[in-house]
Amino acid sequence: MTATQPIEPAASSSTLVTGADASFLVSDQTIPTPSAVVVEDVTDGPTKTGSEAEPQKKDWKKIIWDFVAKNWFLEGLAFAIIFAAIWPDLGKKGGYIRAEYTVTYGCVMLIFILSGLSLKTKVLIKSLADWKMHLAVQIISLGITPAIGYAVGKLLMLSPSFNETLAKGLIIACSTPTTISSNVLMTKQAGGDEAGALTNAVIGNILGVFITPSLIFAYVGSQVSGGYADTFKTLAITVVGPLFFGQLVQYFFPNLLPFLSKYVNLAILNSSMLLVLVWSVFCNTFSEHITDGLDAGSFIAIFFLDLGLFSSFSALAFWVSRVPFFKFSREATIAIVMCAATKTVALGIPIINIIYEDSPLLGIISAPLLVYHAEQLVVGAFLVSFLKKWLEKGNAADAEARRQLEQGEGGEVELTQ
């Protein structure tokens, strides 16, 4: 019997996967193909490959657990809304936990302290040279997509059968900036410009603190419950102040974040606080019985509208980034697509909560953004696969063109970007 070489286990790597701008760790292992696995035979006959041996049974418990772990934020979102419907008095304003203080201030301030601790603003200095890329992303994200959302929302309001609050919520959803971390992860997974995506995530969320409320006042101003000055005063206390404080802590105590990360997953904590905020928002909605008699058709329409808008925004970003004038690389194109089309709930929900603090319609206003976020995570997974194949195909074509050029084949060879 011939001896076989021992098979070394394939290398594994860990990938940071984000849910609503929050993260958790999953294993991304490379498994040898069945034809490469050698199975010893106790007889002196020929060895059998894994494809000829009995197939291993699937561990369904592990598959189910991995799925649950990967989508924990979306599951938490569903649980928060259901729990709010069952016991709204617990988390409503003036309720048992006094959510107008504990949640509106406590959770929101903690969210942005943690964001300030983790935002890598030093990357801005290193990446500002690629100003065309950043300008393209921010114009699409905070200029074009809000305008499109406004046009769609206004058209929906013309229909007497469509819920007007949901239409305004759709406009608000389109007016929020890009996500904080999931866009960076998807860019990395697709092989794009990770540093460029990270820079635009930071720029977008800093600009969004000021631009998003302004867009909401401009597009949906008639239903805002407070004044412009009061809104920015609250934003300064609950968002800008904590964000700046977190940045100061990061600057003066650079070892604090790595130390805390050993004991607490700050990204999951951040996202958990966001779930508490969503839960409190819907507690107010259900306590006022706002959803009673609400047309289900409007919610179904929002589902498909959000899906169509995200797909359209992604296609628009791809088309703009491939205009020859800009000369963006394929890696930059991936980052632009991932940053320009995605929308954040981590900043969007707190801003909605501040502007519509006294409105029982908060839950309905927030619904389009929550649906958009869920869909961008699901569709984004397919988008990553498409863009990765597109990048590999383009790079292979360039490699072949260079080979022909070096060998003097075919005369002039044009390399694509």
QUIRAGI-V742268 format. One record per helix or strand of 3 or more residues. SS is the DSSP state (h for helix, s for strand). FROM is the first residue (numbers start at 1). TO is the last residue. If there is no record, write none. Layout:
ss->(SS,SS)
from->(FROM,FROM)
to->(TO,TO)
This chain:
ss->(s,s,h,h,h,h,h,h,h,h,h,h,h,h,h,h,h,h,h)
from->(12,22,34,60,72,88,99,122,131,164,182,194,228,254,266,296,330,345,362)
to->(19,29,36,70,86,91,118,127,157,174,190,223,252,261,287,321,341,355,407)
